[in-house]
Amino acid sequence: MYGTSAILISWEACIDKAILKDICLVKALILEALSEQIQDCANGYNSLLVIYKKTVSENDLKLVEAFCASRKRNTKITHGNIWEVPVCYHDSFGIDLQTLATVKKMEVETLVQLHSSVTYTVFCKGFLPGFMYLGGLDKRLFIDRKAVPLLKVPQNSVAIGGKQTGVYPTESPGGWHIIGRTPAILFDVSKKIASKISMGDTMKFKPITLTDYIKMDRVNDKTKLITQIG
């Protein structure tokens, strides 16, 4: 148990797609069977926190243990959706792009190609509402977070931190290295569903020119700039 109203389920402490699939399956089983009792299910890379609307009992714990034990026999979760997100890697947006390329001893064009050629997995959300931690970054782009974070990272900035990449859904402080910006809105609280993209989905970044960005930035509903391609 985790306090009086939650149960914490833990997996091996590593970033792994098989663990993510396992977490997604357990989460789906719990929400399907106990939707009226559950306030929220929050996941990390290797954990799932099941938050109840009531005080957790021993019977609740046994039910969760039963879901965990039965998950291997269940095939409900196969794969998530695949999304394409446009990104402008112009140096007016990618304020750390040139510095990062210099540190990595590569041309900016090579860095952009490495970053945009990968299909990333959405492992979890956190830090900010709608901030997605994306796994699958090319090892050649791994870099420690900044020693001194920026006080204001612009909304929709695409950045690299550690072994991950992600998009800042709102303006906020941040210590990741900013390499571009998307004109798309990935998280919009005015929508019934604030984000189209879910844990377990995959994402590709499509490089666009500054001219393309300016055109796309004029679109009224920028959530439509995110394209489902699979």
Contacts in CASP RR format, 6 or more apart in sequence:
PFRMAT RR
TARGET T0000
AUTHOR 0000-0000-0000
METHOD contacts of the structure
MODEL  1
MYGTSAILISWEACIDKAILKDICLVKALILEALSEQIQDCANGYNSLLV
IYKKTVSENDLKLVEAFCASRKRNTKITHGNIWEVPVCYHDSFGIDLQTL
ATVKKMEVETLVQLHSSVTYTVFCKGFLPGFMYLGGLDKRLFIDRKAVPL
LKVPQNSVAIGGKQTGVYPTESPGGWHIIGRTPAILFDVSKKIASKISMG
DTMKFKPITLTDYIKMDRVNDKTKLITQIG
1 7 0 8 1.000
1 8 0 8 1.000
1 56 0 8 1.000
1 61 0 8 1.000
2 8 0 8 1.000
2 49 0 8 1.000
3 56 0 8 1.000
4 55 0 8 1.000
4 56 0 8 1.000
5 39 0 8 1.000
5 51 0 8 1.000
5 52 0 8 1.000
5 53 0 8 1.000
5 54 0 8 1.000
5 55 0 8 1.000
5 56 0 8 1.000
6 49 0 8 1.000
6 50 0 8 1.000
6 51 0 8 1.000
6 52 0 8 1.000
6 56 0 8 1.000
7 49 0 8 1.000
7 50 0 8 1.000
7 52 0 8 1.000
7 56 0 8 1.000
7 60 0 8 1.000
7 61 0 8 1.000
7 64 0 8 1.000
8 47 0 8 1.000
8 48 0 8 1.000
8 49 0 8 1.000
8 50 0 8 1.000
9 26 0 8 1.000
9 47 0 8 1.000
9 48 0 8 1.000
9 49 0 8 1.000
9 50 0 8 1.000
9 64 0 8 1.000
9 68 0 8 1.000
10 46 0 8 1.000
10 47 0 8 1.000
11 19 0 8 1.000
11 22 0 8 1.000
11 23 0 8 1.000
11 46 0 8 1.000
11 47 0 8 1.000
12 19 0 8 1.000
12 46 0 8 1.000
13 45 0 8 1.000
13 46 0 8 1.000
14 45 0 8 1.000
14 46 0 8 1.000
15 45 0 8 1.000
15 46 0 8 1.000
15 123 0 8 1.000
15 135 0 8 1.000
15 163 0 8 1.000
17 121 0 8 1.000
19 45 0 8 1.000
19 46 0 8 1.000
20 45 0 8 1.000
20 121 0 8 1.000
20 123 0 8 1.000
20 199 0 8 1.000
20 200 0 8 1.000
21 77 0 8 1.000
21 200 0 8 1.000
22 71 0 8 1.000
23 43 0 8 1.000
23 44 0 8 1.000
23 46 0 8 1.000
23 47 0 8 1.000
23 48 0 8 1.000
23 199 0 8 1.000
24 77 0 8 1.000
24 199 0 8 1.000
24 200 0 8 1.000
25 71 0 8 1.000
25 74 0 8 1.000
25 76 0 8 1.000
25 77 0 8 1.000
26 48 0 8 1.000
26 67 0 8 1.000
26 68 0 8 1.000
26 71 0 8 1.000
27 41 0 8 1.000
27 43 0 8 1.000
27 48 0 8 1.000
28 76 0 8 1.000
28 77 0 8 1.000
29 67 0 8 1.000
29 70 0 8 1.000
29 71 0 8 1.000
29 74 0 8 1.000
29 76 0 8 1.000
30 38 0 8 1.000
30 41 0 8 1.000
30 50 0 8 1.000
30 64 0 8 1.000
30 67 0 8 1.000
31 38 0 8 1.000
31 41 0 8 1.000
33 63 0 8 1.000
33 67 0 8 1.000
34 63 0 8 1.000
37 52 0 8 1.000
37 53 0 8 1.000
37 54 0 8 1.000
37 60 0 8 1.000
38 50 0 8 1.000
38 51 0 8 1.000
38 52 0 8 1.000
38 53 0 8 1.000
39 51 0 8 1.000
39 52 0 8 1.000
39 53 0 8 1.000
40 51 0 8 1.000
41 48 0 8 1.000
41 49 0 8 1.000
41 50 0 8 1.000
41 51 0 8 1.000
42 48 0 8 1.000
42 49 0 8 1.000
42 51 0 8 1.000
43 49 0 8 1.000
43 124 0 8 1.000
43 199 0 8 1.000
44 123 0 8 1.000
44 124 0 8 1.000
45 123 0 8 1.000
45 124 0 8 1.000
45 133 0 8 1.000
50 64 0 8 1.000
52 60 0 8 1.000
80 198 0 8 1.000
80 200 0 8 1.000
80 201 0 8 1.000
80 202 0 8 1.000
81 197 0 8 1.000
81 198 0 8 1.000
81 201 0 8 1.000
81 202 0 8 1.000
81 228 0 8 1.000
81 230 0 8 1.000
82 119 0 8 1.000
82 201 0 8 1.000
82 202 0 8 1.000
82 203 0 8 1.000
82 204 0 8 1.000
82 228 0 8 1.000
82 229 0 8 1.000
82 230 0 8 1.000
83 196 0 8 1.000
83 197 0 8 1.000
83 201 0 8 1.000
83 202 0 8 1.000
83 203 0 8 1.000
83 204 0 8 1.000
83 226 0 8 1.000
83 227 0 8 1.000
83 228 0 8 1.000
83 229 0 8 1.000
84 203 0 8 1.000
84 204 0 8 1.000
84 205 0 8 1.000
84 206 0 8 1.000
84 226 0 8 1.000
84 227 0 8 1.000
84 228 0 8 1.000
84 229 0 8 1.000
85 167 0 8 1.000
85 182 0 8 1.000
85 184 0 8 1.000
85 186 0 8 1.000
85 203 0 8 1.000
85 204 0 8 1.000
85 205 0 8 1.000
85 206 0 8 1.000
85 225 0 8 1.000
85 226 0 8 1.000
85 227 0 8 1.000
86 182 0 8 1.000
86 183 0 8 1.000
86 184 0 8 1.000
86 205 0 8 1.000
86 206 0 8 1.000
86 207 0 8 1.000
86 208 0 8 1.000
86 212 0 8 1.000
86 213 0 8 1.000
86 216 0 8 1.000
86 225 0 8 1.000
87 116 0 8 1.000
87 158 0 8 1.000
87 180 0 8 1.000
87 181 0 8 1.000
87 182 0 8 1.000
87 205 0 8 1.000
87 206 0 8 1.000
87 207 0 8 1.000
87 208 0 8 1.000
88 180 0 8 1.000
88 181 0 8 1.000
88 182 0 8 1.000
88 183 0 8 1.000
88 207 0 8 1.000
88 208 0 8 1.000
88 209 0 8 1.000
88 210 0 8 1.000
88 212 0 8 1.000
88 213 0 8 1.000
89 97 0 8 1.000
89 108 0 8 1.000
89 112 0 8 1.000
89 115 0 8 1.000
89 116 0 8 1.000
89 179 0 8 1.000
89 180 0 8 1.000
89 207 0 8 1.000
90 180 0 8 1.000
90 209 0 8 1.000
90 210 0 8 1.000
90 213 0 8 1.000
91 97 0 8 1.000
91 98 0 8 1.000
91 108 0 8 1.000
92 210 0 8 1.000
93 154 0 8 1.000
93 157 0 8 1.000
93 178 0 8 1.000
93 180 0 8 1.000
93 181 0 8 1.000
93 213 0 8 1.000
94 157 0 8 1.000
94 158 0 8 1.000
94 178 0 8 1.000
94 179 0 8 1.000
94 180 0 8 1.000
94 181 0 8 1.000
95 178 0 8 1.000
96 159 0 8 1.000
96 177 0 8 1.000
96 178 0 8 1.000
96 179 0 8 1.000
97 108 0 8 1.000
97 111 0 8 1.000
97 112 0 8 1.000
97 178 0 8 1.000
97 179 0 8 1.000
97 180 0 8 1.000
98 108 0 8 1.000
99 177 0 8 1.000
100 111 0 8 1.000
100 141 0 8 1.000
100 143 0 8 1.000
100 160 0 8 1.000
100 177 0 8 1.000
100 179 0 8 1.000
101 107 0 8 1.000
101 108 0 8 1.000
101 110 0 8 1.000
101 111 0 8 1.000
103 143 0 8 1.000
104 111 0 8 1.000
104 140 0 8 1.000
104 141 0 8 1.000
104 143 0 8 1.000
106 114 0 8 1.000
106 140 0 8 1.000
111 141 0 8 1.000
111 179 0 8 1.000
112 179 0 8 1.000
112 207 0 8 1.000
114 138 0 8 1.000
114 140 0 8 1.000
114 141 0 8 1.000
115 137 0 8 1.000
115 138 0 8 1.000
115 141 0 8 1.000
115 160 0 8 1.000
115 165 0 8 1.000
115 179 0 8 1.000
115 205 0 8 1.000
116 204 0 8 1.000
116 205 0 8 1.000
116 206 0 8 1.000
116 207 0 8 1.000
117 138 0 8 1.000
118 136 0 8 1.000
118 137 0 8 1.000
118 138 0 8 1.000
118 204 0 8 1.000
119 136 0 8 1.000
119 202 0 8 1.000
119 203 0 8 1.000
119 204 0 8 1.000
120 134 0 8 1.000
120 135 0 8 1.000
120 136 0 8 1.000
120 137 0 8 1.000
120 165 0 8 1.000
120 202 0 8 1.000
120 203 0 8 1.000
120 204 0 8 1.000
120 205 0 8 1.000
121 134 0 8 1.000
121 135 0 8 1.000
121 136 0 8 1.000
121 200 0 8 1.000
121 201 0 8 1.000
121 202 0 8 1.000
121 203 0 8 1.000
122 132 0 8 1.000
122 133 0 8 1.000
122 134 0 8 1.000
122 197 0 8 1.000
122 198 0 8 1.000
122 199 0 8 1.000
122 200 0 8 1.000
122 201 0 8 1.000
122 202 0 8 1.000
122 203 0 8 1.000
123 133 0 8 1.000
123 134 0 8 1.000
123 135 0 8 1.000
123 199 0 8 1.000
123 200 0 8 1.000
124 132 0 8 1.000
124 133 0 8 1.000
124 199 0 8 1.000
125 131 0 8 1.000
125 132 0 8 1.000
125 133 0 8 1.000
125 195 0 8 1.000
125 199 0 8 1.000
126 133 0 8 1.000
128 168 0 8 1.000
128 169 0 8 1.000
128 170 0 8 1.000
128 172 0 8 1.000
129 169 0 8 1.000
129 170 0 8 1.000
129 187 0 8 1.000
129 189 0 8 1.000
129 194 0 8 1.000
130 169 0 8 1.000
130 186 0 8 1.000
130 187 0 8 1.000
130 194 0 8 1.000
130 195 0 8 1.000
131 166 0 8 1.000
131 167 0 8 1.000
131 168 0 8 1.000
131 169 0 8 1.000
131 187 0 8 1.000
132 166 0 8 1.000
132 167 0 8 1.000
132 186 0 8 1.000
132 197 0 8 1.000
132 203 0 8 1.000
133 164 0 8 1.000
133 166 0 8 1.000
134 164 0 8 1.000
134 165 0 8 1.000
134 166 0 8 1.000
134 203 0 8 1.000
135 163 0 8 1.000
135 164 0 8 1.000
135 165 0 8 1.000
136 163 0 8 1.000
136 164 0 8 1.000
137 160 0 8 1.000
137 163 0 8 1.000
137 164 0 8 1.000
137 165 0 8 1.000
139 163 0 8 1.000
141 160 0 8 1.000
141 165 0 8 1.000
142 162 0 8 1.000
142 163 0 8 1.000
143 160 0 8 1.000
143 161 0 8 1.000
143 162 0 8 1.000
143 177 0 8 1.000
144 161 0 8 1.000
144 162 0 8 1.000
145 161 0 8 1.000
145 162 0 8 1.000
145 175 0 8 1.000
145 176 0 8 1.000
145 177 0 8 1.000
146 174 0 8 1.000
146 175 0 8 1.000
146 176 0 8 1.000
146 177 0 8 1.000
149 173 0 8 1.000
149 174 0 8 1.000
149 175 0 8 1.000
150 173 0 8 1.000
150 174 0 8 1.000
150 175 0 8 1.000
150 178 0 8 1.000
151 173 0 8 1.000
152 171 0 8 1.000
152 172 0 8 1.000
152 173 0 8 1.000
153 159 0 8 1.000
153 168 0 8 1.000
153 171 0 8 1.000
153 172 0 8 1.000
153 173 0 8 1.000
153 174 0 8 1.000
153 175 0 8 1.000
153 176 0 8 1.000
153 178 0 8 1.000
154 168 0 8 1.000
154 171 0 8 1.000
154 178 0 8 1.000
154 181 0 8 1.000
155 168 0 8 1.000
155 169 0 8 1.000
155 170 0 8 1.000
155 171 0 8 1.000
156 167 0 8 1.000
156 168 0 8 1.000
156 169 0 8 1.000
156 181 0 8 1.000
156 182 0 8 1.000
156 183 0 8 1.000
156 184 0 8 1.000
156 185 0 8 1.000
156 186 0 8 1.000
157 167 0 8 1.000
157 168 0 8 1.000
157 178 0 8 1.000
157 180 0 8 1.000
157 181 0 8 1.000
158 165 0 8 1.000
158 166 0 8 1.000
158 167 0 8 1.000
158 178 0 8 1.000
158 179 0 8 1.000
158 180 0 8 1.000
158 181 0 8 1.000
158 182 0 8 1.000
158 205 0 8 1.000
159 165 0 8 1.000
159 166 0 8 1.000
159 167 0 8 1.000
159 168 0 8 1.000
159 175 0 8 1.000
159 176 0 8 1.000
159 177 0 8 1.000
159 178 0 8 1.000
159 179 0 8 1.000
159 180 0 8 1.000
160 166 0 8 1.000
160 176 0 8 1.000
160 177 0 8 1.000
160 179 0 8 1.000
161 175 0 8 1.000
161 176 0 8 1.000
161 177 0 8 1.000
162 176 0 8 1.000
166 176 0 8 1.000
167 182 0 8 1.000
167 186 0 8 1.000
168 174 0 8 1.000
169 185 0 8 1.000
169 186 0 8 1.000
169 187 0 8 1.000
170 187 0 8 1.000
181 213 0 8 1.000
182 205 0 8 1.000
182 225 0 8 1.000
183 208 0 8 1.000
183 213 0 8 1.000
183 216 0 8 1.000
183 217 0 8 1.000
183 219 0 8 1.000
183 222 0 8 1.000
183 225 0 8 1.000
184 216 0 8 1.000
184 222 0 8 1.000
184 223 0 8 1.000
184 225 0 8 1.000
184 226 0 8 1.000
185 222 0 8 1.000
185 223 0 8 1.000
185 225 0 8 1.000
186 195 0 8 1.000
186 196 0 8 1.000
186 197 0 8 1.000
186 223 0 8 1.000
186 226 0 8 1.000
187 194 0 8 1.000
187 195 0 8 1.000
188 194 0 8 1.000
188 195 0 8 1.000
188 223 0 8 1.000
191 223 0 8 1.000
196 223 0 8 1.000
196 226 0 8 1.000
196 228 0 8 1.000
197 203 0 8 1.000
197 226 0 8 1.000
204 229 0 8 1.000
208 216 0 8 1.000
216 222 0 8 1.000
216 225 0 8 1.000
219 225 0 8 1.000
END
